[in-house]
Amino acid sequence: MICRETYMEKLRGFMDQSELVKIMTGLRRSGKSVMLELIREELLGRGALPGNIIALNFEDMSLDALKNPKALHDYLKARMDAMEGRAYLFLDELQEVEGWESCINSLRVNSDADIYITGSNSKMLAGEYATMLAGRYVQIQIYPFSFKEYCTAARERSAKTSDAELFRQYLKQGGMPFPVNVGLNESDAKQYLRDLYVSVVVKDIVKRNKIRDVDLLERIIAYVMANVGKTFSATSLSKFFKSEKRTVAPETILNYLKGCEDAYLFSRVSRLDVPGKKMLQVNEKYYVADHGLREAIYGNNERDIELILENMVCLELWRRGYTISVGRVGEREIDFVAVRGDERVYVQVCYLLAGQETIEREFGAYYDIADNFPKYVVSMDELDLSRDGIRHQNIREFLLEENI
């Protein structure tokens, strides 16, 4: 269990406070339960009483009787009333409790409780849920391991492995914590990821969205996996299915994609007209939550390495708190325009700067941008090819850099 300091830094300012509910969301098995353990350890170090900690995981069938908001409220209230001082509640996969928000809001209002929640579906915070807790929670999305975290975990098992070798492994295995923490071989890691994929599809997409045409859902997922980071629309995907003799309405495709987004399997990135600072409503891009899942289900990460490198950079920028869009400047496209508060960073990603034409394309995307925000070109090249104030960086160095 490695300390995921990126997230702990975000949480520390809110720890040991009863005013705000702390909600950690993200793909199933991405490390949310471990985050609860890390928080618990830190709170104990601050002086929290062990007997005042209540931890429940709602994937445990023995807790089925508590999957009712009133029953859960009464159970927790009874235990808390028997305590002296502040209670600490750690409620894992709470989306399994229908109507959980009424229970949590009541405990927040009527008890001295520091509350931490995890969930694997973004609908937890949609509609009426968000209304009831509006302004009274802080949400942090937990992602699979970054390359830096992957290196830390892998070196606990093999300290002398080079960054280059670990990157090769990361390219295929991805960042889901369990395979690297226990040292699964490539075959077993793939089987674990396939089983995880089935769990996400069945529990978090099909069951939660009452999807009947599972075959169509899996075809849509396969298409997005194959086209990670490529622009497409629901209409173009509908035409693709029509060419395969299958009629699917664009609205149905959008609903299925939304179900995948809600389960954190995919994330959508809109396009931005950089000079006009206007979001464009067509041809968005989708990125997969973990490229190791793509390798396990679709394969070909090494063949499609440029797409995977782009996916890695996208997730890394999100981990670091940036809001991302795909930039358009005239006829040129910038892979990522990343904004965090008053900061802005531009990033171009390619496999190799193999010739003058490629160099012109990647660096030239910035020539019509007049601002002084940092501009990167990231690739697998080992040589530094920086020019015209635009920084070129090897992707390993970029992902490991302390400040982007």
Secondary structure by P-SEA (a helix, b strand, c coil): cccaaaaaaacccccccccbbbbbbccccccaaaaaaaaaaaaaaaccccccbbbbbcccccccccccaaaaaaaaaaaaaacccbbbbbbccccccccaaaaaaaaaaccccbbbbbbcccccccaaaaaaacccbbbbbbbcccaaaaaaaaaaacccccaaaaaaaaaccccccccccccccaaaaaaaaaaaaaaaaaccccccccccaaaaaaaaaaaaaacccccccaaaaaaaaaaacbbbbaaaaaaaaaaaaaaccbbbbbbbccccccccccbbbbbbccaaaaaacccccccaaaaaaaaaaaaaaaaabbbbbbbbccccccccccccccbbbbbbbbcccccaaaaaaaaacccccccccbbbbbcccccccccccbbbbcaaaaaacccc
